[in-house]
Amino acid sequence: MEELSCRPEEAVIIGDDARSDVAGPLETGLQGILVRTGKYRVGVEAYAEPGGGRVAEDIAAAVSLILRETGGGPGRSGASRVK
């Protein structure tokens, strides 16, 4: 992350495994979005949401969430923190 000039709280991990893709990164100060695809199983949100993780239907919805929260998008930097 240092090479990207990115602080941990500015990084977002998107994944389908609530424990390793979302809960783990949340514990290190990264942000996480659980997607309901692949390894996702109903009820696993309980591992992600208490730590501040969010849930999206798929990768496209997760990216839309990030862009909406950062003000990013075509022609915009989108460099502010996702909340």
TILUM-529876 format. One line per field, with one value per residue: residue in one letter; x, y, z of N, C-alpha, C in turn. Coordinates in steps of 0.001 Angstrom, whole numbers. Atoms other than C-alpha are relative to their C-alpha. Layout:
<nodes>
residuo: a|...
n_xx: X|...
n_yy: Y|...
n_zz: Z|...
ca_xx: X|...
ca_yy: Y|...
ca_zz: Z|...
c_xx: X|...
c_yy: Y|...
c_zz: Z|...
</nodes>
This chain:
<nodes>
residuo: m|e|e|l|s|c|r|p|e|e|a|v|i|i|g|d|d|a|r|s|d|v|a|g|p|l|e|t|g|l|q|g|i|l|v|r|t|g|k|y|r|v|g|v|e|a|y|a|e|p|g|g|g|r|v|a|e|d|i|a|a|a|v|s|l|i|l|r|e|t|g|g|g|p|g|r|s|g|a|s|r|v|k
n_xx: 817|-908|-346|1149|287|1350|89|876|1425|434|59|1214|-101|1291|-138|1179|-211|221|-1071|-1345|-8|587|-274|-1456|-455|575|-795|-1268|264|495|1442|377|1346|326|899|831|-339|-1034|-12|1002|1122|958|-269|-1398|-133|-288|-1449|-487|686|-313|-1274|84|65|1283|384|504|443|-1072|-1136|461|705|-1016|-711|950|58|-1240|27|1033|-466|-1198|228|-790|697|-713|-481|-167|-1106|499|-1077|353|226|1315|510
n_yy: -1175|-1132|-295|-661|-1197|248|401|1173|-353|-415|1193|801|1370|542|1445|835|777|-959|42|-355|-1159|-1206|-137|-110|-1346|-986|28|-695|-1397|-154|89|1222|172|1387|134|1215|840|998|708|-590|811|-765|-69|-311|-1441|-159|-134|-1215|-1244|-603|-717|-1129|459|-172|1111|-399|1161|503|-919|-1260|-754|-438|-1129|-1126|-487|-744|-1229|-875|-517|-829|-1031|382|359|-474|-1376|-457|729|1001|303|-179|1234|632|45
n_zz: 0|-25|1390|606|-804|-502|-1400|-127|-63|1334|855|-115|474|441|108|-244|-1221|-1089|-1003|473|894|-597|-1436|-198|337|-921|-1234|230|311|1366|142|692|546|301|1145|-54|1150|-287|-1286|-903|-474|-791|-1428|-322|-240|-1424|-169|643|-355|-1306|52|914|1383|676|856|1315|772|853|127|587|-1045|-963|611|5|-1374|-252|794|-571|-1287|150|999|1166|1224|1185|-45|-1383|-645|-920|-920|-1400|-755|1|-1374
ca_xx: 0|2929|3864|377|528|-2581|-3388|-5035|-8337|-8440|-8174|-11204|-11089|-13954|-14508|-16941|-15478|-16795|-14007|-10845|-11840|-13744|-13393|-9610|-8892|-11285|-9172|-6107|-7800|-8785|-12356|-14266|-17245|-18720|-20236|-23029|-21259|-18950|-18204|-20876|-23485|-26622|-25981|-22236|-22856|-22578|-18795|-18483|-21057|-20217|-16696|-17922|-17986|-20682|-22540|-23191|-24882|-21822|-18554|-20312|-22560|-19529|-17675|-20785|-20975|-17338|-17750|-20940|-19296|-16116|-17691|-15614|-16558|-15596|-13438|-13233|-10409|-12477|-9552|-11463|-12053|-14933|-17102
ca_yy: 0|2262|1995|3220|6102|4640|4479|1258|3012|4183|651|-1515|-5293|-6833|-10546|-13419|-14975|-13165|-14324|-14077|-11442|-9078|-9763|-10271|-7044|-5137|-6221|-4607|-1280|-1918|-1620|-4618|-5345|-8842|-9797|-12355|-14461|-17491|-18720|-16496|-18313|-16879|-15746|-15076|-11336|-11799|-12053|-8893|-6340|-5963|-4797|-2206|-4368|-3861|-6260|-5893|-8179|-8461|-6789|-4200|-3195|-3017|-743|1431|1709|2811|5346|6722|7110|8713|10927|9040|7998|8865|11965|12152|11180|9310|9577|10388|7808|5374|5618
ca_zz: 0|624|-3063|-3940|-1445|153|3840|5084|5805|2169|772|106|-195|-2168|-1768|-1442|1718|4792|7085|4999|2428|4706|8449|8261|6384|8677|11653|10039|9345|5733|4524|3234|1036|932|-2414|-2715|-5340|-5429|-1883|-302|1799|3373|6934|6658|6830|10582|10145|8076|9167|12887|12001|9546|6440|3889|1613|-2131|-4624|-6889|-7892|-10042|-7132|-4808|-7221|-7607|-3815|-3615|-6427|-4885|-1470|-2804|-5431|-7973|-11439|-14975|-14980|-11185|-8901|-6315|-3936|-766|1957|1636|4751
c_xx: 870|367|-1113|-345|-1416|73|-951|-1493|-545|-168|-1274|267|-1408|183|-1268|139|-50|1146|1329|23|-480|375|1493|528|-562|821|1329|-192|-417|-1524|-329|-1437|-154|-948|-706|195|961|-184|-1056|-1087|-890|378|1424|247|364|1492|513|-600|352|1290|-5|-16|-1378|-252|-566|-370|1126|1103|-451|-711|984|760|-899|-113|1229|-20|-1007|501|1207|-219|786|-874|783|392|197|1070|-488|988|-378|-349|-1415|-451|-1050
c_yy: 1251|417|754|1320|-69|-413|-1193|346|491|-1190|-786|-1380|-464|-1500|-739|-894|957|31|499|1248|1279|159|165|1379|1082|82|743|1455|267|-12|-1276|16|-1466|-21|-1347|-845|-1086|-743|514|-1019|881|-70|387|1494|281|137|1346|1281|577|820|1181|-404|229|-1174|568|-1264|-622|1057|1349|867|516|1199|1228|622|855|1329|1002|657|922|1167|-281|-352|522|1470|566|-830|-1100|-357|164|-1342|-495|-110|-1059
c_zz: 0|-1424|-710|683|562|1468|104|-18|-1346|-949|268|-604|-347|-140|356|1226|1190|995|-556|-870|662|1474|279|-336|932|1281|-151|-392|-1429|19|-765|-473|-385|-1192|61|-1255|467|1311|986|349|871|1472|367|191|1445|272|-496|564|1368|-1|-944|-1463|-577|-914|-1296|-766|-823|-94|-547|1035|1047|-535|-42|1382|314|-749|549|1289|-122|-951|-1263|-1177|-1170|127|1386|671|931|1086|1467|639|-161|1445|133
</nodes>
